[in-house]
Amino acid sequence: MENKDKHIFLKERLKQNNIKLTSTRSAILEVFASSTESLGAEDIYILARRKDPSISLATVYRNLKLLAGLGLVQKISQDSGSVYSLAGRLDGRRTAARQVSRPSKKPESKDVYRIENKLNEALRDLNKIKLEKEMALEDVIKDFGRLDKILQSYEFEQNNLIQILLDIQEEYRWLPKHALLYVSSRLDIPLTRVYGIASFYKFLNLEPRGKHSILVCTGTACHVRGSINLLQNIVDILGVKPGDTTQDLRFTLDTVNCLGCCALGPVVMIDDEYHSNPTGKQLKKILKNCD
């Protein structure tokens, strides 16, 4: 299937599912249609942004989930992070299931070199965007001095890798690719090992997180008291589903099985504050007051 035909087919599939074809989605679809290899979310963001400068990284992540849910895009987990490509039946390659079933193979040095080159290219593009003051995630691509301060506090010791990643995540609210590449270089640790640690622990995030965390308890005690209605109110206000981050990167919405305060149920924790069954009006006021 030719690139143009792929693009047309993908757009038609969106229409068939009653999903609006925005300029952002069209740009992302065009990236997939013209790509001959799997791409990371940040790579897709950079390429799509050349077609639609208004696009944000958070929007790319949301649309990738949407396209994967429709079976148009497949997400493949690798040691270096997740990559995305057209579903096998669209581009003639094997499906994700068959790829995953293949025996794992330790990346060769040339694979690491290729990853590093792609990250360097991405960083150059991001720096150009920064100079143009068009970057929504400008704090992510500030100079490496911030990273050096963290590394210096641990005396550049490899054994402190996990704590270093935790401090970097606290600084950025997630673990950007360029930060992991810099840590790999400065600590003389293979990039695959750094990614392996970052992807293994659930408390480390390889995708952008909002400045403010919203946790809705959906445990039994809260559920019987109406936590589903509370969650729906928050979804309606923010316009995102659980597990997603708002486009402006202010809020990340998640659900948990218990927040340890059953007597207050249904309860939502916004950052470090608990709120017992707030109304829609109260929620809007609380979220508005978040810095």
C-alpha positions in Angstrom: 0.0 0.0 0.0 1.5 3.4 -1.1 2.0 6.1 1.5 -0.8 8.3 0.1 -3.2 5.3 0.1 -2.3 4.5 3.7 -3.0 8.1 4.7 -6.4 8.1 3.0 -7.2 4.7 4.5 -6.4 5.8 8.0 -8.5 9.0 7.7 -11.4 6.9 6.4 -11.1 4.6 9.4 -11.4 7.5 11.8 -14.5 8.8 10.0 -16.1 5.3 10.1 -15.6 5.4 13.9 -17.2 8.8 14.2 -13.9 10.4 15.3 -13.2 13.9 14.2 -10.3 14.3 11.8 -8.4 17.3 13.3 -5.3 18.8 11.9 -3.3 17.2 14.7 -4.6 13.7 14.0 -4.0 14.2 10.3 -0.4 15.1 10.9 0.1 12.1 13.1 -1.5 9.8 10.5 0.7 11.3 7.8 3.8 10.5 9.9 2.7 6.8 10.2 1.8 6.6 6.5 5.3 7.8 5.4 7.4 6.0 8.0 9.2 2.8 7.2 10.1 1.9 10.8 8.7 2.0 14.3 9.0 5.4 16.0 9.0 6.5 19.7 6.3 9.0 20.8 8.8 11.9 20.9 10.0 11.1 17.3 6.4 11.1 16.2 5.9 14.4 18.0 8.9 16.1 16.3 7.8 14.9 12.8 4.2 15.7 13.3 5.1 19.2 14.6 6.7 20.1 11.3 3.2 19.6 9.8 1.2 21.1 12.6 3.3 23.5 14.9 0.4 23.7 17.4 0.7 20.0 18.4 1.8 19.1 21.9 3.6 16.0 23.2 0.7 15.2 25.5 -1.7 15.3 22.5 0.5 12.9 20.6 0.3 10.4 23.5 -3.5 10.7 23.7 -3.9 10.1 20.0 -1.5 7.1 20.0 -3.7 5.5 22.6 -6.8 6.3 20.5 -5.2 4.8 17.3 -4.0 1.7 19.2 -7.5 1.2 20.6 -8.9 1.3 17.0 -6.3 -1.4 15.9 -4.7 1.0 13.5 -1.4 1.4 15.4 0.5 -1.2 17.4 2.6 -0.4 20.5 5.7 -2.4 20.9 7.6 -2.4 24.3 11.4 -2.5 24.0 14.2 -2.2 26.5 14.8 1.3 25.4 11.1 2.3 25.7 7.9 1.9 23.7 7.7 2.4 20.0 4.7 2.6 17.6 4.0 1.5 14.1 1.1 0.8 11.8 -0.7 -2.4 12.5 0.8 -5.4 10.6 -2.1 -5.7 8.2 -1.7 -2.1 7.0 2.0 -2.0 6.4 2.7 -5.7 5.5 4.9 -6.3 8.5 4.3 -8.8 11.2 1.7 -8.1 13.8 2.7 -6.9 17.3 1.7 -10.3 18.8 4.1 -12.2 16.6 6.9 -9.6 17.2 6.5 -9.9 20.9 6.6 -13.7 20.7 10.1 -13.6 19.2 12.9 -14.6 21.6 14.4 -11.5 23.2 17.8 -10.6 22.0 20.4 -8.4 23.7 20.8 -5.2 21.7 24.0 -5.0 19.8 26.3 -2.0 20.0 25.2 -0.8 16.6 21.6 -0.7 17.9 22.6 1.4 20.9 24.6 3.7 18.5 21.5 4.1 16.3 19.3 5.0 19.3 21.8 7.6 20.5 21.9 9.2 17.1 18.1 9.4 17.0 18.1 11.0 20.4 20.8 13.5 19.4 18.7 14.4 16.3 15.6 14.8 18.5 17.5 17.0 20.9 18.7 19.3 18.1 15.1 19.7 16.9 13.9 20.4 20.4 16.5 23.1 20.9 15.4 24.8 17.7 11.9 24.8 19.0 13.1 26.2 22.3 14.9 29.1 20.5 11.6 29.8 18.7 9.8 29.8 22.0 7.2 27.4 20.6 7.9 24.5 23.0 5.2 23.5 25.4 7.7 21.4 27.4 10.4 23.9 27.6 11.4 22.9 31.1 12.3 19.5 29.8 15.0 20.7 27.4 16.8 23.3 29.6 20.6 23.0 29.8 22.2 19.9 31.3 23.4 21.9 34.2 20.3 20.9 36.1 21.2 17.2 35.5 24.8 17.8 36.5 23.8 19.2 39.9 21.8 16.0 40.6 24.7 13.8 39.4 27.2 15.7 41.4 25.1 15.3 44.6 25.6 11.5 44.2 29.3 11.9 43.2 28.5 10.4 39.8 28.3 6.9 41.4 26.7 4.2 39.2 25.3 2.5 42.3 23.0 5.5 42.9 21.3 5.2 39.5 17.8 4.6 40.9 18.0 7.5 43.3 19.4 9.7 40.5 16.5 8.8 38.3 14.0 9.6 41.1 15.6 13.0 41.6 15.5 13.7 37.8 11.8 12.7 37.8 11.1 15.1 40.6 12.8 17.8 38.6 10.9 17.2 35.3 7.9 15.1 36.6 9.0 12.4 34.2 12.1 10.9 32.6 12.8 12.6 29.2 14.9 10.7 26.6 17.6 13.3 26.6 18.0 13.1 30.4 18.4 9.3 30.2 20.9 9.6 27.4 22.9 12.2 29.4 22.9 10.0 32.6 24.1 7.1 30.5 27.0 9.2 29.1 28.0 10.8 32.4 27.9 7.7 34.5 29.3 5.5 31.7 26.4 3.1 31.9 24.9 1.4 28.8 21.8 3.2 27.6 19.9 -0.1 27.5 20.5 -0.6 31.3 19.3 2.9 32.1 16.1 2.3 30.1 15.8 -1.1 31.6 15.7 0.4 35.2 13.4 3.2 34.1 10.9 0.9 32.5 11.0 -1.8 35.3 9.9 0.2 38.2 6.3 1.5 38.2 7.2 4.6 40.2 9.4 5.8 37.3 7.6 7.5 34.4 8.7 7.4 30.8 5.7 9.5 29.7 4.9 13.1 30.6 3.1 13.7 33.9 1.1 16.7 34.9 2.3 19.3 37.4 -0.6 18.2 39.7 -1.6 14.6 40.5 -5.2 13.7 40.9 -6.0 10.3 42.5 -9.6 9.0 42.7 -10.2 6.1 45.0 -12.3 3.3 43.4 -12.0 0.8 46.2 -15.1 -1.0 47.6 -15.9 1.6 50.3 -15.7 4.5 47.9 -17.3 2.6 45.1 -20.5 2.0 47.0 -20.6 5.6 48.0 -20.5 6.9 44.4 -16.8 7.2 43.4 -17.8 6.5 39.8 -19.9 9.7 39.7 -17.0 11.6 41.3 -14.6 10.2 38.7 -16.9 11.1 35.9 -17.2 14.7 37.1 -13.4 15.0 37.0 -13.2 13.4 33.6 -15.9 15.9 32.3 -14.0 18.9 33.8 -10.5 17.9 32.6 -11.5 16.3 29.3 -9.1 13.3 29.9 -9.6 9.7 31.0 -7.8 8.0 33.9 -4.2 7.4 33.1 -4.0 10.5 30.8 -2.5 14.0 31.2 -4.2 17.2 30.2 -2.8 18.9 27.1 -1.4 21.8 29.1 0.4 19.3 31.4 -1.2 20.7 34.5 -3.0 17.6 35.7 -2.6 13.8 35.5 -5.6 11.7 36.4 -5.3 8.2 37.9 -7.4 5.8 40.0 -6.2 3.8 43.0 -7.8 0.9 45.0 -7.4 2.7 48.3 -6.2 6.0 49.7 -6.4 4.9 53.3 -9.4 7.1 54.4 -12.5 5.0 53.8 -14.6 7.1 56.2 -14.3 10.1 53.8 -15.4 8.2 50.8 -15.9 8.8 48.0 -12.6 10.6 48.1 -10.1 12.3 45.7 -6.6 13.3 46.5 -5.3 16.3 44.6 -1.5 16.5 45.1 -1.3 15.9 48.9 -4.8 17.1 49.9 -7.8 14.8 50.4 -11.3 16.0 49.4 -14.4 14.1 50.4 -17.1 13.8 47.7 -16.7 17.4 46.3 -19.4 18.6 43.9 -18.7 19.6 40.4 -18.6 23.3 41.4 -16.2 22.6 44.2 -13.9 20.6 42.0 -13.7 23.4 39.5 -12.8 25.8 42.3 -10.1 23.4 43.7 -8.6 22.8 40.3 -8.6 26.5 39.4 -6.7 27.3 42.6 -3.9 24.8 41.8 -0.8 26.8 40.9 
